[in-house]
Amino acid sequence: MQAVRDVIRERGLRQREAAELFGVAQPRVSDLVRGKVALFSIDTLVDMLAAADVIVDVVIQERRGGPGRRAASRGRRRVQRSDGDR
């Protein structure tokens, strides 16, 4: 979610412009900017980033300490931006 917000901020987009870029309605961008995380699936966020030519790299790892261990880290997310057209 933060990566999508970063794209909006870094490119200086208004919500309407961001909606056009991401291929969603402006109210969806408003929800995103307001941090309404529960309204977005991972698929939706990845699709929005892909529409903005951002490369998304999802890393899935087993928790430290093996399966079922709650004291472990939650894994990582790595987003790599493509600067090829800038």
PDB file as gemmi writes it, atoms N, CA and C in Angstrom:
CRYST1    1.000    1.000    1.000  90.00  90.00  90.00 P 1                      
ATOM      1  N   MET A   1       0.819  -1.184   0.000  1.00  0.00           N  
ATOM      2  CA  MET A   1       0.000   0.000   0.000  1.00  0.00           C  
ATOM      3  C   MET A   1       0.866   1.252   0.000  1.00  0.00           C  
ATOM      4  N   GLN A   2       1.918   1.240   0.784  1.00  0.00           N  
ATOM      5  CA  GLN A   2       2.802   2.394   0.851  1.00  0.00           C  
ATOM      6  C   GLN A   2       3.444   2.673  -0.498  1.00  0.00           C  
ATOM      7  N   ALA A   3       3.766   1.622  -1.242  1.00  0.00           N  
ATOM      8  CA  ALA A   3       4.389   1.811  -2.553  1.00  0.00           C  
ATOM      9  C   ALA A   3       3.458   2.558  -3.499  1.00  0.00           C  
ATOM     10  N   VAL A   4       2.157   2.273  -3.440  1.00  0.00           N  
ATOM     11  CA  VAL A   4       1.194   2.978  -4.295  1.00  0.00           C  
ATOM     12  C   VAL A   4       1.125   4.445  -3.883  1.00  0.00           C  
ATOM     13  N   ARG A   5       1.090   4.697  -2.592  1.00  0.00           N  
ATOM     14  CA  ARG A   5       1.084   6.087  -2.115  1.00  0.00           C  
ATOM     15  C   ARG A   5       2.362   6.814  -2.526  1.00  0.00           C  
ATOM     16  N   ASP A   6       3.490   6.102  -2.487  1.00  0.00           N  
ATOM     17  CA  ASP A   6       4.762   6.700  -2.899  1.00  0.00           C  
ATOM     18  C   ASP A   6       4.730   7.116  -4.371  1.00  0.00           C  
ATOM     19  N   VAL A   7       4.139   6.283  -5.217  1.00  0.00           N  
ATOM     20  CA  VAL A   7       4.032   6.616  -6.643  1.00  0.00           C  
ATOM     21  C   VAL A   7       3.239   7.912  -6.807  1.00  0.00           C  
ATOM     22  N   ILE A   8       2.136   8.030  -6.099  1.00  0.00           N  
ATOM     23  CA  ILE A   8       1.297   9.229  -6.187  1.00  0.00           C  
ATOM     24  C   ILE A   8       2.088  10.457  -5.756  1.00  0.00           C  
ATOM     25  N   ARG A   9       2.780  10.335  -4.625  1.00  0.00           N  
ATOM     26  CA  ARG A   9       3.544  11.474  -4.090  1.00  0.00           C  
ATOM     27  C   ARG A   9       4.725  11.830  -4.985  1.00  0.00           C  
ATOM     28  N   GLU A  10       5.518  10.822  -5.372  1.00  0.00           N  
ATOM     29  CA  GLU A  10       6.727  11.072  -6.160  1.00  0.00           C  
ATOM     30  C   GLU A  10       6.418  11.664  -7.532  1.00  0.00           C  
ATOM     31  N   ARG A  11       5.291  11.288  -8.104  1.00  0.00           N  
ATOM     32  CA  ARG A  11       4.920  11.799  -9.425  1.00  0.00           C  
ATOM     33  C   ARG A  11       4.051  13.046  -9.347  1.00  0.00           C  
ATOM     34  N   GLY A  12       3.731  13.477  -8.132  1.00  0.00           N  
ATOM     35  CA  GLY A  12       2.945  14.691  -7.940  1.00  0.00           C  
ATOM     36  C   GLY A  12       1.552  14.603  -8.541  1.00  0.00           C  
ATOM     37  N   LEU A  13       0.919  13.429  -8.399  1.00  0.00           N  
ATOM     38  CA  LEU A  13      -0.385  13.201  -9.021  1.00  0.00           C  
ATOM     39  C   LEU A  13      -1.528  13.659  -8.123  1.00  0.00           C  
ATOM     40  N   ARG A  14      -2.541  14.206  -8.738  1.00  0.00           N  
ATOM     41  CA  ARG A  14      -3.804  14.452  -8.049  1.00  0.00           C  
ATOM     42  C   ARG A  14      -4.554  13.131  -8.043  1.00  0.00           C  
ATOM     43  N   GLN A  15      -5.553  13.011  -7.189  1.00  0.00           N  
ATOM     44  CA  GLN A  15      -6.285  11.743  -7.082  1.00  0.00           C  
ATOM     45  C   GLN A  15      -6.899  11.333  -8.417  1.00  0.00           C  
ATOM     46  N   ARG A  16      -7.444  12.270  -9.161  1.00  0.00           N  
ATOM     47  CA  ARG A  16      -8.044  11.954 -10.453  1.00  0.00           C  
ATOM     48  C   ARG A  16      -6.994  11.401 -11.419  1.00  0.00           C  
ATOM     49  N   GLU A  17      -5.818  12.022 -11.432  1.00  0.00           N  
ATOM     50  CA  GLU A  17      -4.733  11.575 -12.305  1.00  0.00           C  
ATOM     51  C   GLU A  17      -4.238  10.188 -11.883  1.00  0.00           C  
ATOM     52  N   ALA A  18      -4.128   9.982 -10.576  1.00  0.00           N  
ATOM     53  CA  ALA A  18      -3.704   8.680 -10.066  1.00  0.00           C  
ATOM     54  C   ALA A  18      -4.716   7.601 -10.443  1.00  0.00           C  
ATOM     55  N   ALA A  19      -5.985   7.931 -10.356  1.00  0.00           N  
ATOM     56  CA  ALA A  19      -7.037   6.973 -10.714  1.00  0.00           C  
ATOM     57  C   ALA A  19      -6.916   6.564 -12.180  1.00  0.00           C  
ATOM     58  N   GLU A  20      -6.659   7.517 -13.052  1.00  0.00           N  
ATOM     59  CA  GLU A  20      -6.471   7.211 -14.475  1.00  0.00           C  
ATOM     60  C   GLU A  20      -5.250   6.322 -14.674  1.00  0.00           C  
ATOM     61  N   LEU A  21      -4.157   6.657 -14.001  1.00  0.00           N  
ATOM     62  CA  LEU A  21      -2.926   5.875 -14.125  1.00  0.00           C  
ATOM     63  C   LEU A  21      -3.128   4.439 -13.657  1.00  0.00           C  
ATOM     64  N   PHE A  22      -3.781   4.272 -12.518  1.00  0.00           N  
ATOM     65  CA  PHE A  22      -3.964   2.954 -11.916  1.00  0.00           C  
ATOM     66  C   PHE A  22      -5.137   2.179 -12.499  1.00  0.00           C  
ATOM     67  N   GLY A  23      -5.989   2.858 -13.271  1.00  0.00           N  
ATOM     68  CA  GLY A  23      -7.134   2.180 -13.860  1.00  0.00           C  
ATOM     69  C   GLY A  23      -8.241   1.887 -12.870  1.00  0.00           C  
ATOM     70  N   VAL A  24      -8.422   2.788 -11.906  1.00  0.00           N  
ATOM     71  CA  VAL A  24      -9.471   2.636 -10.894  1.00  0.00           C  
ATOM     72  C   VAL A  24     -10.259   3.937 -10.804  1.00  0.00           C  
ATOM     73  N   ALA A  25     -11.364   3.914 -10.080  1.00  0.00           N  
ATOM     74  CA  ALA A  25     -12.155   5.114  -9.858  1.00  0.00           C  
ATOM     75  C   ALA A  25     -11.477   6.002  -8.811  1.00  0.00           C  
ATOM     76  N   GLN A  26     -11.715   7.303  -8.896  1.00  0.00           N  
ATOM     77  CA  GLN A  26     -11.102   8.251  -7.966  1.00  0.00           C  
ATOM     78  C   GLN A  26     -11.426   7.940  -6.508  1.00  0.00           C  
ATOM     79  N   PRO A  27     -12.648   7.502  -6.171  1.00  0.00           N  
ATOM     80  CA  PRO A  27     -12.902   7.173  -4.760  1.00  0.00           C  
ATOM     81  C   PRO A  27     -12.002   6.052  -4.226  1.00  0.00           C  
ATOM     82  N   ARG A  28     -11.566   5.142  -5.094  1.00  0.00           N  
ATOM     83  CA  ARG A  28     -10.641   4.086  -4.665  1.00  0.00           C  
ATOM     84  C   ARG A  28      -9.293   4.691  -4.274  1.00  0.00           C  
ATOM     85  N   VAL A  29      -8.839   5.675  -5.035  1.00  0.00           N  
ATOM     86  CA  VAL A  29      -7.583   6.354  -4.703  1.00  0.00           C  
ATOM     87  C   VAL A  29      -7.744   7.095  -3.380  1.00  0.00           C  
ATOM     88  N   SER A  30      -8.886   7.710  -3.178  1.00  0.00           N  
ATOM     89  CA  SER A  30      -9.150   8.400  -1.918  1.00  0.00           C  
ATOM     90  C   SER A  30      -9.066   7.427  -0.746  1.00  0.00           C  
ATOM     91  N   ASP A  31      -9.671   6.251  -0.896  1.00  0.00           N  
ATOM     92  CA  ASP A  31      -9.590   5.231   0.151  1.00  0.00           C  
ATOM     93  C   ASP A  31      -8.139   4.860   0.437  1.00  0.00           C  
ATOM     94  N   LEU A  32      -7.371   4.719  -0.617  1.00  0.00           N  
ATOM     95  CA  LEU A  32      -5.964   4.345  -0.480  1.00  0.00           C  
ATOM     96  C   LEU A  32      -5.183   5.418   0.268  1.00  0.00           C  
ATOM     97  N   VAL A  33      -5.358   6.657  -0.133  1.00  0.00           N  
ATOM     98  CA  VAL A  33      -4.647   7.775   0.482  1.00  0.00           C  
ATOM     99  C   VAL A  33      -5.024   7.915   1.955  1.00  0.00           C  
ATOM    100  N   ARG A  34      -6.251   7.581   2.288  1.00  0.00           N  
ATOM    101  CA  ARG A  34      -6.720   7.675   3.683  1.00  0.00           C  
ATOM    102  C   ARG A  34      -6.335   6.459   4.515  1.00  0.00           C  
ATOM    103  N   GLY A  35      -5.643   5.488   3.892  1.00  0.00           N  
ATOM    104  CA  GLY A  35      -5.136   4.343   4.645  1.00  0.00           C  
ATOM    105  C   GLY A  35      -6.149   3.255   4.932  1.00  0.00           C  
ATOM    106  N   LYS A  36      -7.190   3.169   4.159  1.00  0.00           N  
ATOM    107  CA  LYS A  36      -8.223   2.143   4.369  1.00  0.00           C  
ATOM    108  C   LYS A  36      -7.750   0.808   3.774  1.00  0.00           C  
ATOM    109  N   VAL A  37      -6.804   0.206   4.442  1.00  0.00           N  
ATOM    110  CA  VAL A  37      -6.120  -0.996   3.985  1.00  0.00           C  
ATOM    111  C   VAL A  37      -7.069  -2.165   3.743  1.00  0.00           C  
ATOM    112  N   ALA A  38      -8.029  -2.344   4.600  1.00  0.00           N  
ATOM    113  CA  ALA A  38      -8.918  -3.497   4.522  1.00  0.00           C  
ATOM    114  C   ALA A  38      -9.742  -3.532   3.235  1.00  0.00           C  
ATOM    115  N   LEU A  39      -9.830  -2.402   2.533  1.00  0.00           N  
ATOM    116  CA  LEU A  39     -10.627  -2.349   1.306  1.00  0.00           C  
ATOM    117  C   LEU A  39      -9.872  -2.856   0.077  1.00  0.00           C  
ATOM    118  N   PHE A  40      -8.589  -3.174   0.232  1.00  0.00           N  
ATOM    119  CA  PHE A  40      -7.751  -3.539  -0.914  1.00  0.00           C  
ATOM    120  C   PHE A  40      -7.159  -4.925  -0.746  1.00  0.00           C  
ATOM    121  N   SER A  41      -7.276  -5.728  -1.795  1.00  0.00           N  
ATOM    122  CA  SER A  41      -6.599  -7.021  -1.801  1.00  0.00           C  
ATOM    123  C   SER A  41      -5.167  -6.811  -2.296  1.00  0.00           C  
ATOM    124  N   ILE A  42      -4.329  -7.767  -2.035  1.00  0.00           N  
ATOM    125  CA  ILE A  42      -2.957  -7.711  -2.544  1.00  0.00           C  
ATOM    126  C   ILE A  42      -2.976  -7.670  -4.066  1.00  0.00           C  
ATOM    127  N   ASP A  43      -3.868  -8.449  -4.673  1.00  0.00           N  
ATOM    128  CA  ASP A  43      -3.979  -8.464  -6.135  1.00  0.00           C  
ATOM    129  C   ASP A  43      -4.286  -7.075  -6.688  1.00  0.00           C  
ATOM    130  N   THR A  44      -5.205  -6.375  -6.048  1.00  0.00           N  
ATOM    131  CA  THR A  44      -5.569  -5.036  -6.507  1.00  0.00           C  
ATOM    132  C   THR A  44      -4.386  -4.088  -6.424  1.00  0.00           C  
ATOM    133  N   LEU A  45      -3.666  -4.124  -5.313  1.00  0.00           N  
ATOM    134  CA  LEU A  45      -2.505  -3.249  -5.151  1.00  0.00           C  
ATOM    135  C   LEU A  45      -1.417  -3.572  -6.167  1.00  0.00           C  
ATOM    136  N   VAL A  46      -1.166  -4.854  -6.408  1.00  0.00           N  
ATOM    137  CA  VAL A  46      -0.157  -5.253  -7.397  1.00  0.00           C  
ATOM    138  C   VAL A  46      -0.585  -4.792  -8.788  1.00  0.00           C  
ATOM    139  N   ASP A  47      -1.869  -4.952  -9.123  1.00  0.00           N  
ATOM    140  CA  ASP A  47      -2.372  -4.506 -10.422  1.00  0.00           C  
ATOM    141  C   ASP A  47      -2.205  -2.992 -10.589  1.00  0.00           C  
ATOM    142  N   MET A  48      -2.474  -2.252  -9.527  1.00  0.00           N  
ATOM    143  CA  MET A  48      -2.320  -0.798  -9.593  1.00  0.00           C  
ATOM    144  C   MET A  48      -0.859  -0.411  -9.831  1.00  0.00           C  
ATOM    145  N   LEU A  49       0.052  -1.062  -9.138  1.00  0.00           N  
ATOM    146  CA  LEU A  49       1.471  -0.783  -9.328  1.00  0.00           C  
ATOM    147  C   LEU A  49       1.934  -1.174 -10.724  1.00  0.00           C  
ATOM    148  N   ALA A  50       1.462  -2.297 -11.217  1.00  0.00           N  
ATOM    149  CA  ALA A  50       1.828  -2.735 -12.566  1.00  0.00           C  
ATOM    150  C   ALA A  50       1.344  -1.727 -13.605  1.00  0.00           C  
ATOM    151  N   ALA A  51       0.160  -1.167 -13.402  1.00  0.00           N  
ATOM    152  CA  ALA A  51      -0.372  -0.165 -14.323  1.00  0.00           C  
ATOM    153  C   ALA A  51       0.505   1.082 -14.348  1.00  0.00           C  
ATOM    154  N   ALA A  52       1.232   1.325 -13.268  1.00  0.00           N  
ATOM    155  CA  ALA A  52       2.130   2.474 -13.168  1.00  0.00           C  
ATOM    156  C   ALA A  52       3.566   2.105 -13.557  1.00  0.00           C  
ATOM    157  N   ASP A  53       3.748   0.942 -14.167  1.00  0.00           N  
ATOM    158  CA  ASP A  53       5.071   0.452 -14.589  1.00  0.00           C  
ATOM    159  C   ASP A  53       6.039   0.269 -13.429  1.00  0.00           C  
ATOM    160  N   VAL A  54       5.510  -0.172 -12.300  1.00  0.00           N  
ATOM    161  CA  VAL A  54       6.338  -0.486 -11.134  1.00  0.00           C  
ATOM    162  C   VAL A  54       6.480  -2.003 -11.075  1.00  0.00           C  
ATOM    163  N   ILE A  55       7.698  -2.474 -10.931  1.00  0.00           N  
ATOM    164  CA  ILE A  55       7.955  -3.906 -10.809  1.00  0.00           C  
ATOM    165  C   ILE A  55       7.717  -4.308  -9.358  1.00  0.00           C  
ATOM    166  N   VAL A  56       6.879  -5.306  -9.165  1.00  0.00           N  
ATOM    167  CA  VAL A  56       6.569  -5.789  -7.823  1.00  0.00           C  
ATOM    168  C   VAL A  56       7.195  -7.165  -7.654  1.00  0.00           C  
ATOM    169  N   ASP A  57       7.970  -7.320  -6.620  1.00  0.00           N  
ATOM    170  CA  ASP A  57       8.641  -8.581  -6.325  1.00  0.00           C  
ATOM    171  C   ASP A  57       8.146  -9.047  -4.963  1.00  0.00           C  
ATOM    172  N   VAL A  58       7.355 -10.114  -4.942  1.00  0.00           N  
ATOM    173  CA  VAL A  58       6.799 -10.624  -3.691  1.00  0.00           C  
ATOM    174  C   VAL A  58       7.703 -11.740  -3.183  1.00  0.00           C  
ATOM    175  N   VAL A  59       8.109 -11.618  -1.939  1.00  0.00           N  
ATOM    176  CA  VAL A  59       8.980 -12.611  -1.320  1.00  0.00           C  
ATOM    177  C   VAL A  59       8.190 -13.299  -0.212  1.00  0.00           C  
ATOM    178  N   ILE A  60       8.112 -14.615  -0.289  1.00  0.00           N  
ATOM    179  CA  ILE A  60       7.394 -15.383   0.723  1.00  0.00           C  
ATOM    180  C   ILE A  60       8.406 -16.237   1.459  1.00  0.00           C  
ATOM    181  N   GLN A  61       8.400 -16.118   2.781  1.00  0.00           N  
ATOM    182  CA  GLN A  61       9.350 -16.866   3.592  1.00  0.00           C  
ATOM    183  C   GLN A  61       8.628 -17.525   4.752  1.00  0.00           C  
ATOM    184  N   GLU A  62       9.150 -18.651   5.172  1.00  0.00           N  
ATOM    185  CA  GLU A  62       8.630 -19.300   6.371  1.00  0.00           C  
ATOM    186  C   GLU A  62       9.068 -18.487   7.577  1.00  0.00           C  
ATOM    187  N   ARG A  63       8.230 -18.425   8.574  1.00  0.00           N  
ATOM    188  CA  ARG A  63       8.582 -17.692   9.787  1.00  0.00           C  
ATOM    189  C   ARG A  63       9.794 -18.314  10.449  1.00  0.00           C  
ATOM    190  N   ARG A  64      10.573 -17.469  11.100  1.00  0.00           N  
ATOM    191  CA  ARG A  64      11.727 -17.960  11.857  1.00  0.00           C  
ATOM    192  C   ARG A  64      11.231 -18.839  12.988  1.00  0.00           C  
ATOM    193  N   GLY A  65      11.925 -19.898  13.271  1.00  0.00           N  
ATOM    194  CA  GLY A  65      11.530 -20.792  14.349  1.00  0.00           C  
ATOM    195  C   GLY A  65      10.628 -21.910  13.877  1.00  0.00           C  
ATOM    196  N   GLY A  66      10.332 -21.947  12.568  1.00  0.00           N  
ATOM    197  CA  GLY A  66       9.525 -23.034  12.030  1.00  0.00           C  
ATOM    198  C   GLY A  66       8.035 -22.741  12.049  1.00  0.00           C  
ATOM    199  N   PRO A  67       7.273 -23.660  11.511  1.00  0.00           N  
ATOM    200  CA  PRO A  67       5.823 -23.467  11.420  1.00  0.00           C  
ATOM    201  C   PRO A  67       5.167 -23.344  12.794  1.00  0.00           C  
ATOM    202  N   GLY A  68       4.174 -22.480  12.865  1.00  0.00           N  
ATOM    203  CA  GLY A  68       3.389 -22.349  14.090  1.00  0.00           C  
ATOM    204  C   GLY A  68       3.999 -21.495  15.180  1.00  0.00           C  
ATOM    205  N   ARG A  69       5.170 -20.954  14.965  1.00  0.00           N  
ATOM    206  CA  ARG A  69       5.822 -20.136  15.985  1.00  0.00           C  
ATOM    207  C   ARG A  69       5.373 -18.694  15.857  1.00  0.00           C  
ATOM    208  N   ARG A  70       4.730 -18.159  16.870  1.00  0.00           N  
ATOM    209  CA  ARG A  70       4.188 -16.807  16.826  1.00  0.00           C  
ATOM    210  C   ARG A  70       5.246 -15.726  17.035  1.00  0.00           C  
ATOM    211  N   ALA A  71       6.325 -16.027  17.683  1.00  0.00           N  
ATOM    212  CA  ALA A  71       7.320 -15.009  17.999  1.00  0.00           C  
ATOM    213  C   ALA A  71       8.212 -14.690  16.811  1.00  0.00           C  
ATOM    214  N   ALA A  72       7.863 -15.202  15.676  1.00  0.00           N  
ATOM    215  CA  ALA A  72       8.709 -15.045  14.492  1.00  0.00           C  
ATOM    216  C   ALA A  72       8.367 -13.772  13.726  1.00  0.00           C  
ATOM    217  N   SER A  73       9.270 -13.424  12.811  1.00  0.00           N  
ATOM    218  CA  SER A  73       9.000 -12.281  11.936  1.00  0.00           C  
ATOM    219  C   SER A  73       7.881 -12.648  10.964  1.00  0.00           C  
ATOM    220  N   ARG A  74       7.268 -11.647  10.388  1.00  0.00           N  
ATOM    221  CA  ARG A  74       6.134 -11.874   9.500  1.00  0.00           C  
ATOM    222  C   ARG A  74       6.527 -11.993   8.036  1.00  0.00           C  
ATOM    223  N   GLY A  75       7.780 -12.032   7.693  1.00  0.00           N  
ATOM    224  CA  GLY A  75       8.194 -12.103   6.301  1.00  0.00           C  
ATOM    225  C   GLY A  75       8.528 -10.717   5.777  1.00  0.00           C  
ATOM    226  N   ARG A  76       8.805 -10.648   4.481  1.00  0.00           N  
ATOM    227  CA  ARG A  76       9.217  -9.376   3.897  1.00  0.00           C  
ATOM    228  C   ARG A  76       8.421  -9.075   2.644  1.00  0.00           C  
ATOM    229  N   ARG A  77       8.416  -7.817   2.293  1.00  0.00           N  
ATOM    230  CA  ARG A  77       7.852  -7.371   1.032  1.00  0.00           C  
ATOM    231  C   ARG A  77       8.894  -6.471   0.399  1.00  0.00           C  
ATOM    232  N   ARG A  78       9.185  -6.730  -0.841  1.00  0.00           N  
ATOM    233  CA  ARG A  78      10.176  -5.911  -1.528  1.00  0.00           C  
ATOM    234  C   ARG A  78       9.545  -5.392  -2.805  1.00  0.00           C  
ATOM    235  N   VAL A  79       9.563  -4.092  -2.995  1.00  0.00           N  
ATOM    236  CA  VAL A  79       9.034  -3.484  -4.212  1.00  0.00           C  
ATOM    237  C   VAL A  79      10.182  -2.770  -4.893  1.00  0.00           C  
ATOM    238  N   GLN A  80      10.378  -3.093  -6.129  1.00  0.00           N  
ATOM    239  CA  GLN A  80      11.457  -2.504  -6.901  1.00  0.00           C  
ATOM    240  C   GLN A  80      10.849  -1.674  -8.015  1.00  0.00           C  
ATOM    241  N   ARG A  81      11.212  -0.418  -8.083  1.00  0.00           N  
ATOM    242  CA  ARG A  81      10.663   0.465  -9.110  1.00  0.00           C  
ATOM    243  C   ARG A  81      11.486   0.374 -10.386  1.00  0.00           C  
ATOM    244  N   SER A  82      10.797   0.440 -11.494  1.00  0.00           N  
ATOM    245  CA  SER A  82      11.462   0.448 -12.783  1.00  0.00           C  
ATOM    246  C   SER A  82      11.684   1.893 -13.193  1.00  0.00           C  
ATOM    247  N   ASP A  83      12.925   2.278 -13.413  1.00  0.00           N  
ATOM    248  CA  ASP A  83      13.242   3.652 -13.807  1.00  0.00           C  
ATOM    249  C   ASP A  83      13.575   3.744 -15.287  1.00  0.00           C  
ATOM    250  N   GLY A  84      13.243   2.719 -16.049  1.00  0.00           N  
ATOM    251  CA  GLY A  84      13.613   2.647 -17.451  1.00  0.00           C  
ATOM    252  C   GLY A  84      13.079   3.781 -18.314  1.00  0.00           C  
ATOM    253  N   ASP A  85      11.870   4.274 -18.041  1.00  0.00           N  
ATOM    254  CA  ASP A  85      11.271   5.302 -18.893  1.00  0.00           C  
ATOM    255  C   ASP A  85      11.377   6.705 -18.324  1.00  0.00           C  
ATOM    256  N   ARG A  86      12.062   6.861 -17.207  1.00  0.00           N  
ATOM    257  CA  ARG A  86      12.147   8.206 -16.602  1.00  0.00           C  
ATOM    258  C   ARG A  86      13.380   8.915 -17.040  1.00  0.00           C  
TER     259      ARG A  86                                                      
END                                                                             
